[in-house]
Amino acid sequence: ALTDLYVHHRLACEPRAWADVAQALQADAAPRLATAGGVLFGIWRSQIGAPRDELNVITAWPGGAGADHAARLLTEDVGSIRKASASAMTPTLRPERIEPPRRQGNFAFRWFETPARHWDEFLALCAGAWPGFEASYDSQVIGLWRLREPDGGAADAPVRSLLLTRRPDLAMWERSKIPQGAAEEEVRRKLSRRYDLCDWTMVHTTTLLTADDRADTARWA
């Protein structure tokens, strides 16, 4: 629901401690979050483009209640964390409801800064491209969130957003960049236009430590 809040947490762990930290988050922090009304939406380990010992975590807060305490509830009494940061976010087109991802795969965290005057077109391009993207590449758009600015931010400030997508594997990541046929060309046209609207963007890929189907044991970084 649009009244829900999400918080993205970036945790820099001690060397080689990311797996132990992730286990502690699931064993200790998840129940603590639930007691406060929150949900551990997911924990991701770095694959390409981010430090080996960095975890990305998203917590979800139905109706927004409790989100102000998300960072403390997630990390208190969890050792081996060198540095933690947190950003509150509101859902846009997706997710429509709090449904944590469960299937393993290649998850891309892509960040955007988009001029406010282009934001509506940015959203329209996403809405137009996603059905074809998901159908063509066996992929899913997990969410597109708008980051909340302190004190609301200036009216003309760039819109900061996070797009989280899942592909089955890295091979499909590459495949999705090389369109085949008219339908895929149209998807790529919309996504390329979206790319050109933003002032800044970056991406790194991850795998899901809270997946139900299979664990990722590769040494990516």
C-alpha positions as a printed NumPy array, in Angstrom:
array([[  0.   ,   0.   ,   0.   ],
       [  1.139,   3.548,  -0.645],
       [  0.893,   4.244,   3.088],
       [  3.552,   1.624,   3.835],
       [  7.123,   2.694,   4.441],
       [ 10.29 ,   0.835,   3.583],
       [ 13.817,   1.418,   4.806],
       [ 16.945,   0.519,   2.863],
       [ 19.875,  -0.347,   5.121],
       [ 23.477,  -0.592,   3.959],
       [ 25.683,  -2.517,   6.395],
       [ 29.474,  -2.545,   6.105],
       [ 30.602,  -5.669,   7.96 ],
       [ 33.94 ,  -6.695,   9.39 ],
       [ 36.126,  -8.65 ,   6.929],
       [ 34.538, -12.02 ,   6.046],
       [ 31.757, -11.482,   8.604],
       [ 28.86 , -10.82 ,   6.198],
       [ 27.438, -14.351,   6.491],
       [ 27.488, -14.291,  10.299],
       [ 25.868, -10.862,  10.336],
       [ 23.149, -12.027,   7.942],
       [ 22.462, -15.054,  10.122],
       [ 22.184, -12.852,  13.219],
       [ 19.796, -10.518,  11.418],
       [ 17.513, -13.409,  10.54 ],
       [ 17.713, -15.086,  13.949],
       [ 17.611, -12.046,  16.224],
       [ 16.606,  -8.908,  14.334],
       [ 13.673, -10.348,  12.376],
       [ 11.675, -11.252,  15.53 ],
       [ 12.553,  -7.876,  17.047],
       [ 11.276,  -6.112,  13.934],
       [  8.091,  -8.193,  13.942],
       [  7.372,  -7.297,  17.554],
       [  7.589,  -3.626,  16.572],
       [  5.268,  -4.144,  13.604],
       [  7.955,  -4.376,  10.928],
       [  8.95 ,  -6.984,   8.357],
       [ 12.41 ,  -8.142,   7.312],
       [ 11.781,  -7.763,   3.578],
       [ 15.131,  -9.183,   2.481],
       [ 18.89 ,  -9.449,   2.948],
       [ 21.205,  -9.375,  -0.057],
       [ 24.931, -10.076,  -0.376],
       [ 27.16 ,  -8.361,  -2.896],
       [ 27.716,  -9.93 ,  -6.279],
       [ 29.182,  -7.318,  -8.652],
       [ 29.911,  -3.644,  -8.073],
       [ 29.891,  -3.375,  -4.263],
       [ 32.277,  -4.481,  -1.488],
       [ 32.302,  -8.173,  -0.603],
       [ 31.453,  -7.508,   3.037],
       [ 28.529,  -5.16 ,   2.402],
       [ 24.949,  -6.258,   2.989],
       [ 21.862,  -4.579,   1.601],
       [ 18.795,  -4.999,   3.792],
       [ 15.246,  -3.739,   3.322],
       [ 12.76 ,  -3.538,   6.163],
       [  9.053,  -2.863,   5.584],
       [  6.613,  -1.068,   7.847],
       [  2.862,  -1.489,   7.252],
       [  1.211,   1.905,   7.47 ],
       [  4.574,   3.465,   8.294],
       [  4.349,   2.84 ,  12.036],
       [  7.693,   2.078,  13.654],
       [  9.858,   2.989,  10.664],
       [ 11.644,   5.74 ,  12.604],
       [ 13.217,   3.029,  14.769],
       [ 14.137,   0.692,  11.911],
       [ 17.904,   1.199,  12.018],
       [ 18.16 ,   0.601,  15.762],
       [ 15.856,  -2.412,  15.733],
       [ 17.762,  -4.015,  12.885],
       [ 21.306,  -3.648,  14.185],
       [ 21.206,  -3.459,  17.984],
       [ 23.197,  -6.248,  19.636],
       [ 24.376,  -7.497,  16.216],
       [ 28.168,  -7.645,  16.184],
       [ 30.715,  -7.254,  13.382],
       [ 29.036,  -4.233,  11.766],
       [ 31.547,  -1.47 ,  11.074],
       [ 29.146,   1.085,   9.642],
       [ 25.413,   1.267,   8.995],
       [ 23.283,   3.721,   7.058],
       [ 19.535,   3.82 ,   6.481],
       [ 17.239,   5.587,   4.013],
       [ 13.455,   5.717,   4.343],
       [ 11.501,   5.119,   1.136],
       [  7.923,   5.176,  -0.107],
       [  6.636,   2.735,  -2.747],
       [  5.603,   4.11 ,  -6.136],
       [  4.259,   1.765,  -8.832],
       [  5.504,  -1.282,  -6.932],
       [  5.377,  -3.035,  -4.582],
       [  1.616,  -2.824,  -4.221],
       [  1.783,  -4.799,  -0.982],
       [  4.485,  -6.097,   1.329],
       [  5.494,  -9.421,  -0.229],
       [  9.172, -10.246,   0.422],
       [ 10.953, -11.896,  -2.524],
       [ 11.626, -15.601,  -2.   ],
       [ 13.28 , -16.858,  -5.206],
       [ 17.024, -16.782,  -5.614],
       [ 18.454, -14.927,  -8.579],
       [ 20.407, -11.923,  -9.761],
       [ 19.014,  -8.865,  -7.958],
       [ 20.002,  -5.438,  -9.242],
       [ 19.885,  -2.388,  -6.997],
       [ 19.748,   0.598,  -9.359],
       [ 19.729,   4.114,  -7.956],
       [ 18.495,   7.15 ,  -9.855],
       [ 18.486,  10.903,  -9.423],
       [ 15.88 ,  12.354, -11.77 ],
       [ 14.978,  16.03 , -12.249],
       [ 11.574,  16.655, -10.697],
       [ 10.178,  17.872, -14.028],
       [ 10.919,  14.448, -15.58 ],
       [  9.594,  12.278, -12.753],
       [  6.105,  11.703, -14.151],
       [  7.525,  10.629, -17.514],
       [ 10.023,   8.411, -15.7  ],
       [  7.163,   6.61 , -13.948],
       [  5.16 ,   6.297, -17.165],
       [  8.128,   4.723, -18.95 ],
       [  8.534,   2.218, -16.12 ],
       [  4.859,   1.284, -16.244],
       [  5.034,   0.879, -20.011],
       [  8.237,  -1.161, -20.098],
       [  7.839,  -3.536, -17.17 ],
       [  5.246,  -5.974, -18.591],
       [  7.377,  -6.631, -21.662],
       [ 10.557,  -6.769, -19.61 ],
       [  9.123,  -9.376, -17.264],
       [  7.627, -11.477, -20.059],
       [ 10.717, -11.427, -22.27 ],
       [ 13.38 , -12.138, -19.677],
       [ 11.735, -14.311, -16.989],
       [ 12.38 , -11.38 , -14.662],
       [ 10.497,  -9.486, -11.983],
       [ 10.381,  -5.887, -10.819],
       [ 10.407,  -6.129,  -7.036],
       [  9.93 ,  -2.438,  -6.388],
       [ 10.536,   1.17 ,  -7.312],
       [ 10.791,   3.348,  -4.238],
       [ 11.167,   7.072,  -3.859],
       [ 13.573,   8.092,  -1.138],
       [ 12.177,  10.415,   1.493],
       [ 14.093,  13.666,   1.821],
       [ 14.766,  15.271,   5.216],
       [ 12.121,  17.926,   5.905],
       [ 10.462,  17.026,   2.619],
       [ 13.194,  18.543,   0.442],
       [ 12.912,  21.488,  -1.935],
       [ 10.078,  21.391,  -4.459],
       [ 12.508,  21.389,  -7.383],
       [ 15.014,  18.975,  -5.831],
       [ 15.94 ,  15.894,  -7.896],
       [ 13.907,  12.801,  -7.124],
       [ 16.044,  10.025,  -5.689],
       [ 14.745,   6.52 ,  -6.245],
       [ 15.701,   2.864,  -5.924],
       [ 14.692,   0.225,  -8.462],
       [ 15.082,  -3.422,  -7.428],
       [ 14.779,  -6.073, -10.124],
       [ 15.283,  -9.833, -10.195],
       [ 16.635, -11.878, -13.086],
       [ 17.231, -15.636, -12.962],
       [ 20.998, -15.226, -13.322],
       [ 23.771, -13.028, -14.684],
       [ 23.397, -14.528, -18.152],
       [ 19.894, -13.071, -18.317],
       [ 21.26 ,  -9.721, -17.164],
       [ 23.412,  -9.6  , -20.292],
       [ 20.646, -11.039, -22.458],
       [ 18.241,  -8.289, -21.35 ],
       [ 20.603,  -5.619, -22.664],
       [ 20.612,  -7.035, -26.215],
       [ 17.047,  -6.938, -27.594],
       [ 15.84 ,  -9.521, -30.083],
       [ 12.735,  -8.716, -32.106],
       [ 10.316,  -5.799, -32.184],
       [  8.758,  -6.375, -28.757],
       [ 12.11 ,  -6.39 , -26.998],
       [ 13.265,  -3.391, -29.033],
       [ 10.273,  -1.437, -27.729],
       [ 11.079,  -2.392, -24.138],
       [ 14.669,  -1.285, -24.655],
       [ 13.529,   1.995, -26.227],
       [ 11.471,   2.87 , -23.151],
       [ 14.237,   1.891, -20.742],
       [ 16.815,   3.844, -22.742],
       [ 14.616,   6.931, -22.621],
       [ 14.273,   6.503, -18.863],
       [ 18.049,   6.191, -18.604],
       [ 18.48 ,   9.47 , -20.491],
       [ 16.013,  11.357, -18.274],
       [ 18.04 ,  10.953, -15.087],
       [ 20.988,  13.096, -14.027],
       [ 22.751,  10.245, -12.248],
       [ 22.388,   6.497, -11.936],
       [ 24.405,   3.562, -10.651],
       [ 23.807,  -0.143, -10.25 ],
       [ 25.249,  -3.085,  -8.378],
       [ 24.081,  -6.676,  -8.355],
       [ 23.407,  -8.99 ,  -5.449],
       [ 21.971, -12.36 ,  -4.506],
       [ 19.264, -13.042,  -1.934],
       [ 20.34 , -14.471,   1.419],
       [ 16.726, -14.844,   2.558],
       [ 15.708, -16.951,  -0.455],
       [ 13.6  , -20.034,   0.232],
       [ 14.555, -22.118,  -2.797],
       [ 18.361, -22.236,  -2.832],
       [ 21.422, -20.672,  -1.284],
       [ 24.061, -18.814,  -3.263],
       [ 27.486, -20.183,  -2.34 ],
       [ 29.558, -18.623,  -5.139],
       [ 32.484, -16.359,  -4.292],
       [ 31.512, -13.327,  -6.337],
       [ 33.8  , -10.686,  -4.897]])
